[in-house]
Amino acid sequence: MRDSYHEQLLAVTDDLVHMTKLVGTSINQATQSLLDADLGMAETVIKNDELIDELSAEVDERYMELAARQHPVATELRTIMSGFRISMSVERMGDLAVHVAKQARLRYPRPSIPQELRGTFAQMGGLAEAIVSQAGTLIASRDLHTVGSVLDYDDEMDRLHRQLFTIVLSPNWHHGVEAAIDVTLLSRYYERFADHAVTISKRIIHIVTGEPYAAVDVEAAVSEVPMLGGTARS
């Protein structure tokens, strides 16, 4: 009976991982719609978000059924309770991809970003795709060595976010207020996208270690991973 219960928990985990893959595709396509002023691609991202929302609702319902069927304890309980929150974070990452796509649609046929910032947003899109992939790997494996990569991607995303903020506030900015608002909003969407991956990491650390979620220090947890044979994060 207990083996079957664990198998069902693993099946829901697989669905969470599948959600991260769908979100990875969404942020990739949203970035392309932004860089290329591609209306069709933007519409695809917006439409496909329904699939992510539906899968998130299914995951939540299955966790509720598993919680009601037996009395989960220890790791099982943490897996179920954190699973709800992880599902929410992944779903919100999908929403942020939609925000990027909607911004591209809003300015179509004009590009939403100045030509000289295309490279920066291409980098942010690549980081977003990489960080959600790492989050999926972490959900599947619960290998805390992966958390270091998530934090590294998040640090780089934060750096680019600050860089863009500095650019739009510079006296050399000559694209006007509307473009400054667009760049700031879009940068914030990518920055928040990465933040959700860090939140997922914190949830996995809670599941694995049993440390109360509110007390989890992600940086400290990563620094302790080398004791288990990993490589320290600088």
Secondary structure, DSSP 8 states (H G I E B T S, - for coil): -HHHHHHHHHHHHHHHHHHHHHHHHHHHHHHHHHHHT-HHHHHHHHHHHHHHHHHHHHHHHHHHHHHHHS---HHHHHHHHHHHHHHHHHHHHHHHHHHHHHHHHHHTTS-SS-GGGHHHHHHHHHHHHHHHHHHHHHHHH--THHHHHHHHHHHHHHHHHHHHHHHHHSTT--SHHHHHHHHHHHHHHHHHHHHHHHHHHHHHHHHHH---GGG--HHHHHHHGGGGT-----
